[in-house]
Amino acid sequence: MVSPRAKQSPLLPIADRTMHEVTQIDLTAVRHAYQNLENYRILSRVVRDSGTIPRCVIFFSSHGIYFPNTDAQVRQRIFEEDRYEWKKNIPVWANKVIFLRDVQKQWYLEGINSRLDTPAKVLDMLREETKGHQISCVGSSAGGYAAMLYGNKLAAERIISYSGQVSLDDFALRHPGQNPLVTRYMNDPRMREYFDITSCVQACKAPVFHLYAPSNSEDFAQARRLKDCANVVFYPFRYGGHGVPCYLVNCVDLMDVTQSRLLHVAQSIGERGVSPLAFSLKVSGFWRSLPYAVAEIKQKFCHDS
């Protein structure tokens, strides 16, 4: 693929834009991070009884990798902390773990750095790094979008999407100033395959486990686009926030328990939705869920009082 940066129309100078049109793309720290950092990390691990085929988990960070969109926040989160999401969610059986982040926060449309500056180049890198491995892909929101996109192309055996998007057109139309790269590329024929990945998800040989909150309008709209995909397993939550609706302990167990068990959990939930506690009991069991349930009760009690 030709680099999407080629023959592109430049954005207006910052001085000619309104306050709301100045985004993270304009930040000096973001430009420096994109130009000079790799923005991926690979961990190779020695695992006992890992089986005959090595296993790899790929974690895609969301747009929450830093916030608010300021140079100071980018310097702290990206340069000082070298932050990637999901670092605390590594399953014990993983022989290799790959973390990726999009510092421009534009659904990985320009890849992850100035060298791997297209989705195709990122895919080539991941194919090389995961050769001979069984693959799982995980991500939330924009990371969920990437997990579904790359999970299909890498023939992953398991894909877990937390509020992942499948259509980017809405973001270009509703918030053009906030998503300049999405707006720039939405009519570029070289990039259209990345703006609606529904058919890509539908082509996945492995099931896609999709957790979302129907009460969140964005989550609901994106999930509706997947309703005809027979391989998507839905977990609707009675929870209003966008992102990861379950307990953190469930994030590890969702990669670990059998697919037949996950299918059974989805069937028991149906379309009525599930609370985080009920979901956790089904996936992780009582004792692993207990600390999170207690913390949830304490938080609710402090809020009500």
N, C-alpha and C positions, 0 to 999 in steps of 0.2 A: 504493500500500500504506500502511496505517496504521502509524505508527512503532511498532516493537516495544516501545518504552519505555512506550507507553500501556497503562494498566490492568495493569501487571505486578505480580507479588507481590514485595515487597521481600525482599532477602536478610537473614539474621540479622545483628544488630549484631556487629562484630568481637569484642567482649568475650564474646559468647555462642558463638563458634565455636572449634573446636580449632585447634591450630597448623597442621595440614595443610589446614584449610578456608579459611585466609586466603591469597588468591591475588593475582595481579597486578592484578585488578580493584579491589582495595582500596587500591592504592598511590596516594598523593597525586599523584605525578608522572605516573602513567598517566591519572588523571582529568583532570589539567591538560592533558596532551598531547591527549587526546580532545576536550576542550572548546575548546581554543584554537589547535591546530595544524591545518593542512589535511591533512597526512599523505598527500599525493601531490605529485609533481613532474613537470613536463612540459618536455621539451627539444625545441625545433624546430631542425633542422639543414639546412644547405645541402649537398646531396649531388650530386656529378657523376654523370651518366649513370644517374640513378635510375629512368628509365623514364617512361612517360606517367602512370602511376598512383602517387601517393605512397604510401610504405609506413610503417607504424607498428608498433612493438613495445611490448607492455604487459608489464611485469615485476611480478609479485605477490610481495611478501616473505612469508617463512614466520614461524613463531613463534620462530625463532632470531634475530629482529631485535634482541633483547637477552636476556641471561641472565647471572647468575641474576635472579630476580624481586625486585629491590630498587629503592628510590627512587634510590639512588646510580647504579645501572646504567642506569636509564631516563634520568636526567639526562645521563649521559655519552653514551649511544648515540643517544638521540632528540633531546635539546635541544642538546648541544654538537657532536656529530658529524653530526647530521641524517642518520642512517644509513638507507639503503635497500639491500636486496640487489640484486645483479646490475649494479651500477654499472660494473663492469669487463668486462661482457659485451655491450657495445653493438655490433651489427654495423655495418659501414661504410656499408651501403646505407640505413640507417633515416633517413627524413626527420623522423620524430617518435618520441620515446621517452617513455613514461609509466611512472613508478614509483609503486606504491602499497604501503602498509603498514597492518596492523591492530594498533595499539598495545595493544589489549585482548587480543590473541592468542586469539581465539575464532572463527576461520574466517570473519571478515568478517560475522558475523551481525548486528552493529549498525553495519554500514558502516565508515567510516574516520574520521569525526569527528561532532561534534554537529549539523552541518548536513546532511551526507550520512550519515544515521544508519540507513539501511536498504540492503539489497542492491539494491533497485529504484532508489533515488536514485543509488547509485554507478553502476549501469548507464546511467541517463539521462545522467550526466556523461560517461561513456566514449563513449557513442553520439555525443554532440555533438562531443567532441574528436577522434574518429576518422572523422568523416563524410568520405566520399570517399577513404579510405585502404584499402589492403590491410593486413590485421591479422594479427599473430602474437601469441600469448599464451604466457607462460612462467612457471613457478613450481615451487617445491619444497615438498613436504609440504602444509601448509595453503595455501601459495602455489600448489601444483599443483592443489589442489582448486579454488581461485579461477580459475586459468587454464582449467580444463575448464568450469566453470560459466559464466563470462563469455565464454569463447571461443565457446561454442555460441550464446549470446544475441547476440553481436556478429558472428556469421557469419565468424569468423576463418578464414584460409586455412591456418594451421598452429598447432597446439597442442602444447606440450611440457610434460609433467608428470614431475617427478622425485619418485617416491614419493608422488604426490598421493593424497589420500583421496577416496572417493566416498560413504562413509557416516559420519555423525557419531553415530549412536545408540550405537555401542560405547563412545565416549568418555564419553557421558552416563551409561551404565550402569556402566562399570568405574571411572571416575574422576570421580564427581559433584562432589566437593569441589574438584577441580583445574580443572574446566570449568563454572563457575557459569552462564554465559549459555547454553551448550549444554543444560545441565540445565533451565534455566528455560524455554526455548523448545521443548523436544522434543515437548511435547503441545499446542503452540499451532498451530491449523490454518492460521494466516496464515504460519507459518514452516516447515511440514512439507516444502515443495518443496526446501528447502535442506539437509535432513537425509539425503536419499538422491538423489544426482544421477545415478544410473546411467542413467535414461531420458534425461536431459538430454545425457549424453555420447553415448548411442546415437543421438541425433538430430543430432549434429554432422555437417555436410556434409563438413568437412575431416577428414583423419586425425588421430588423437590419438596422439602418440608418447610412450609411457609407459615410463620407465626405473625399475627397482626391484630390490630384493634379495630373492629368495625365501627366503633363510635368515633374514631378519628377519620375525618372526611377524606384525607389524602390516602390513608391506608385502605379505606373502603373502596375508593375509586380504582386504585391500582390492583387490588385483589380481584375486582370484578373483571378485569382484563384477562385474568388467569382462569376464569370459571370453566372454560371449555377445554382446559388442559388436563387430560385424564391422569397424567403423572404427578400433578401437584396435590399434595396432602395438606389440607388447611387446618390451622388451629386458631380459631377466632377467640379473642380474649375479651372479657368484660373489664376493659381497662382503656382509658381515654388517651394515653400518651403514644406518641410515635417513637418507635425504636424497639428495644428489647422488652417485651411485656412479662417475661417469666423471671423467676429467681435465677441468680447467677449460677447456682449449683446445677440447674437444669441445662445450662449451656454446654457443660462438659458431658453430662449424661446423654444429651441428644446425639452426640457423636459416638457414644459408646454402646447404648442399648441396641438390641436387634431391630431391624426394620419392621419385622412382623409385629413387634411390640408397639412401635411407634404408629403403625397403621391401626392397631387395636385401640390405642389411646384416641386417635382422631375419630374413629367410629363411635366411641363412647361419648365424645363431646358433641358431635354433629354440628348443626348450625346455631345451636342455642348459645354457644360461647362458654367459657370456663374462667374461673378465677385463678390467679397465680398460685394460690395454695392448693386448690384442687388439682391443677395441672401438675404441680410439683409432686404431690402424693402419687399420682399416676406414673410419673416418669422416674422420679428419684427415690420414692419411698418415704416412710415416716421419719426415720432418724436423720436422714440427710436433709430433709425439708424443715425439721424442727427449728434450728437456729434462725432460719430466714422467716419462718412464721412468727416466732417470738419477736424478732426485730420489727416486723410489719405491725404487729399488735401494739408494741411500745410506741412506734411512730404515730399510729392512729390515735392512741390514747393521749400523747403529748399534743397532737394537733387539736383534738376535741376539747382538751382542757385549757 
